[in-house]
Amino acid sequence: MPTKKTPDSRHSEAAGVDTPDKANTNAKLQSLGDVRSDATGQALRTNQGVKIADNQNTLKAGSRGPSLLEDFIMREKITHFDHERIPERIVHARGTGAHGYFQSYGNHSELTKAGFLQDPEKITPVFVRFSTVQGPRGSGDTVRDVRGFAVKFYTDEGNFDLVGNNMPVFFIQDAIKFPDFVHAVKPEPHNEMPTGGSAHDTFWDFVSLVPESAHMVIWAMSDRAVPRSLRMMEGFGVHTFRLINAEGVSSFVKFHWKPSNGVHSVLWDEAQKMAGKDTDFHRRDLREAIESGDYPEWELGVQVVPEADEHKFDFDLLDPTKIIPEELVPVTTLGKMVLNRNPDNFFAEVEQVAFCPGHIVPGIDFSNDPLLQGRLFSYTDTQLSRLGGPNFHEIPINRPVAPNHNNQRDAIHRQTIHKGQAAYEPNSIDGGWPKETPPGAQDGGFESYHERIDAHKVRERSESFSDHFSQARLFFHSMSKTEQQHIIKAYSFELGKVEREYIRERQVNEILANIDLELAAAVAANLGLPAPKAGTVKVPEFKLKHSPALSQMNLPGTVGIKGRKIALLVADGVDGASVDRLTKAFEAHSARVLLLGPSSAPVKTADGKQLKVDASMEGMPSVMIDGLWVPAGKAAHDALANSGLAKHFLLEAYKHLKPMGLAAEGKALLTTLGLKEDKGLLLGDDKKAVESFVAVLKEHRVWDREAAAEAIPA
Ligand code: HDE
């Protein structure tokens, strides 16, 4: 607790008093826990503190008579209930979050004076909220969509919010177009459909008329839009920001989050099924990982462009529809973020957290990206109606660990009780406190970068923002063949859902043909449209033809198969020793092994022992696991061969290119299923087979199997 001070004895924050140390940083991590620990051993009371004797019956005139208005206990309870909901976010309504910390790898003072990036000993608490964009609060986690990746750093110098996405560009270049874009992508106004997806007329109408969206749309049609896990996504700050060091030297930067779990996705068929089989797949995956100690980790990196190099690229750094290819400017890692604590209460934390790109600290500043500039206004504005007024910074999850003394007062839901008479500045009654802190090299007051602006007031888009296709082309050309096929299929699926043929044609002829003619032709063929012969605009030749950093096939991560779910399919007659061997072998790689049976009841091993299962194959269908193995035991294999549920499980896992292994006697089961061994479909449960399985799982899926899997029914 801060020591109590009289007004006169208070010192300026700049003088170092009130500066939070590690102890109160840790207190932030605990603070929400304190707020909730009132349930055990406590009497049930009203909000006014009155003990409640009967929580089962309303006060009535006779046991069969009408209810009485004077029942303040029932009225308080129902009134509170009637107002339990707050408006969901206009976009990014569906989300989940976690607490954790950020730690710098070293002293990055050459880049920034932001304290949390200077001291490798410093633990900065963070809260992260991941989200989809289109769907409402109750929509599916695995829909094709962009994912929000918003991080609140509770730094000693104030909160820094890095409110990014899992894709490095955006659909539009200017904030004034955001309501148009959102109205187009959201469920259509006349029928409130579709929930959670962009496969509908208004979205494609808009993007086919707005070529600046081409780059982001191809990302949204790629595998990045169907992540396997929130733990397996990159994050991007999208806009160019500035970092400023103690000497006042500014560098342009793009922020990146690199996951140690690698970047991995599910297949489209899988994503759709998951949305039904487990609507909560991503939030469950994150929660379970943290609960089981598999703390997800990301490295925070920056691409740094010195001020002098601002104009040296083929594109404008201020254009949010452009990346800086990593081959041109590599990512320098600054530190790591670890998520290690689940929220205690979803509403209090995940729902009430309020991010704003305008929450920055000394050493960080904005660029003039016109999309970022608009966001600086929008986020606080939206909290006013969502969280009910301007005091949302007092909600526990939003409170900074840094002190926040000022003369702002009152307004709805004010929590702080301000003492004293002087709520203005200058004042002499209160010794002039709280006082400004002059800007300084370190610990100074916030100072905006002294950028020289000499311009006319205009409503214009810079000419340097006019190329909309070269980076979309770079993206497509940087994909593996497999990824390209997925992109073609995604456009074909989505446009196939568009009812108006002229919208389909416009997207193919005026957008896709300018990205790549083969892409346009393939999509056109799937839609039964003629293939375009040429694009409609002259696309500038981009010097860089391939950017390997864009293909997630090149982003396997650093932790192997840690935390991956491997199912062992068991039935009566399974060889217990084989189950033990496999479990130990996979657990040695820190994978999670799950025993799945024909039902939730235990199975009997070949030597008569009871074996508990984690779930039934119906309760945990194949779309929820990363790989599977059928342990030894002839009778168990026969039972699986006679079970429609098991056969479907195996065929579906095969179709979704999952690594699979079967004990030697599994040959018969494979014949029944009409499947052949391949690089990731292995027979035998010896060490060699297990190691091959692990090697394939590290690559996520058996990509070579895709053609063979086409023949398997979905
Ligand atoms: Fe947002 N955005 N956005 N956005 N955005 C919101 O803020 C907005 C943009 C992003 O988990 C809203 O608190 C405008 C880009 C995330 O709570 C709203 C523009 C990027 C989240 C809003 C953009 C984002 C939001 C809705 C164009 C990636 C979820 C509720 C100028 C860099 C944050 C809220 C969370 C949420 C406005 C564009 C990411 C309405 C006006 C670009 C991750 O204020």
Boltz pocket constraint, residues with backbone or C-beta under 6 A from the ligand:
constraints:
  - pocket:
      binder: B
      contacts: [[A, 89], [A, 90], [A, 91], [A, 92], [A, 95], [A, 129], [A, 130], [A, 131], [A, 147], [A, 148], [A, 149], [A, 150], [A, 163], [A, 164], [A, 165], [A, 169], [A, 170], [A, 174], [A, 175], [A, 176], [A, 178], [A, 236], [A, 237], [A, 238], [A, 239], [A, 320], [A, 350], [A, 353], [A, 354], [A, 355], [A, 370], [A, 371], [A, 372], [A, 374], [A, 375], [A, 378], [A, 379], [A, 380], [A, 382], [A, 383]]
      max_distance: 6.0
